[in-house]
C-alpha cells in the first residue's frame, strides 16, 4: 500500500477514540445486573402487591411469569437483531424499553397495568441481555483478558440474581413495593447516558435482512414453552393447561428448525449447533441453570417458612453466598490458564454438587452456619467457577457475525433451564409435603429439591467431562 493511500486513515480527524475496555465492560455488566436482578427482586414484594393492587394468587403468579415468558421468548431474536442492526443500538433500545416499563410498573394503579409493564420489561430485557455479553466479547480479544471480562459479566449476573431477595426486602421494608420497579429508573437512566456517550457501534450483518418467519416461529415457540412451564405450578404436569402449550411450543420449535434448514439467510444457522463448543456448553448451562436457579428460591423459602426469618433477614443470610459467586467467577480465569476451561467447569460443578448434597440434609431446627451459610457458599462458589468457562466456551467457537446470536443462545439456555428446573422442583416439593405446612413437612419437600439438584449436577459433571472440548489451557484463560 502506498503512503498516499495510507494517509487518509492516519489523519482522519473525526475518528472517535475508542472507550477504555473497562468502561465498556462496566456498562455491559450494569445492564446485565438490572436484567437478572428483576427476575428475583419482585418475589419479595408479592405479598405487598396482593393488598396494593388487589391481585389474587393467579395474578401474583403472572407478575413473575409475564416477565420471564417475554424474556425467554424474545431472547434469540434480540441476539440476532444486535448482529444485524448494531449491538450498541440494541443495548440502548432494550435498556430504554426496560427503564420505561419499570417506571410504568412502579406507577401502576391496576393489576393489568402492572402485568403489561412486566411483559414489556421482559421484552426490553430480551433485547438488552444478548448485547451485554456481545459487547464484552467484542471489546476484549480472545484469551486471558476476555476470560477475565467474561468472569466479571458472570459474577455480576449471578450477583444480580443473588441480590434480588436482599434488595427487594430492603426496598419493601423501607419504602414500598413500587420501589422494586422504580429503582430501575435512575439506574437505567445513568447507564443509558453512559452507553450513548461511550459505547461504539458494532455489527456484523453484512446487509442481511432479519429472517422474519424464523423470528416469529422461535419467539412463539419459546414463549409458548415458557407459558406451559409456568402453568405447572398451578395446574400440574398432566393438566391440559400445561400439556397443550408444552406440545405446541415443542412443535413450533421443531418447525423453526425445519424452516432454518432451508432458509437462505437463517435467523440461527444450524451449523452453529454442530460446533462442539457451542452445543456442549449450552447444554451444560441448561442443566446447571435448572439446578442453580432453584437454590435462591428454596433457600429463601426455607429461611422464612421453616427457620422464621423475615424477608430482610433471609436476604442478609444469603449475602455470603452472593460474595462466593463473585469469588468463584473471579478465580475461574486464573484456574483456566492452568488447567483449561473444561476442568474448571467440572471442578465448579463438583463444588456446587457438594453444597447441594449438604443442603439436602437440612432439618427443621437447623442453625445458620451449617444449614444456610456453608452449603450456600459451596453452591454459589461452584456456580461462579463453572459459569465463566461455560460462557467462554459457548462464545469462543462462533464467527463474529454470529456473536449476538450465540450470546442470545447462552442466555436462553440458562433462562429456560432455570424456568424448567424451578417448575419441576416446585412440583416435587409440593408432592412431598402433600399439602402440609408444618416446618417438618416443608423441610422434607425442600430437602427433596436439593437431593434432586445433586443428581442433576452429577449428571452434568459427567456430561461436561465427556463432551466439552479439551482446549489447551493457555488459549482460553
Secondary structure, 3 states (H helix, E strand, C coil): CCHHHHHHHHHCCCCCCCCCHHHHHHHHHHHHHHHHHHHHHHHHHHHHHHHHCCCCHHHHHHHHHHHHHHHHHCHHHHHHHHHHHCHHHHHHHHHHHHHHHHHHHHCCCCHHHHHHHHHHHHHHHHHHHHHHHHHHHHHCCCCHHHHHHHHHHHHHHHHHHHHHHHHHHHHHHHCCCCHHHHHHHHHHHHHHHHHHHHCCCCCCCCCCCCCHHHHHHHHHHHHHHHHHHHHHHHHCCCCHHHHHHHHHHHHHHHHHHHHHHHCCCCCCCHHHHHCHHHHHHHHHHHHHHHHHHHHHHHHHHHHHHHCCCCHHHHHHHCHHHHHHHHHHHHHHHHHHHHHCHHHHHHHHHHHHHHHHHHHCCCCCCCCHHHHHHHHHHHHHHHHHHHHHHHHHHHHHCCCHHHHHHHHHHHHHHHHHHHHHHHHHHHHHHHHHHCCCCCHHHHHHHHHHHHHHHHHHHHHHHHHHHHHCCCCCHHHHC
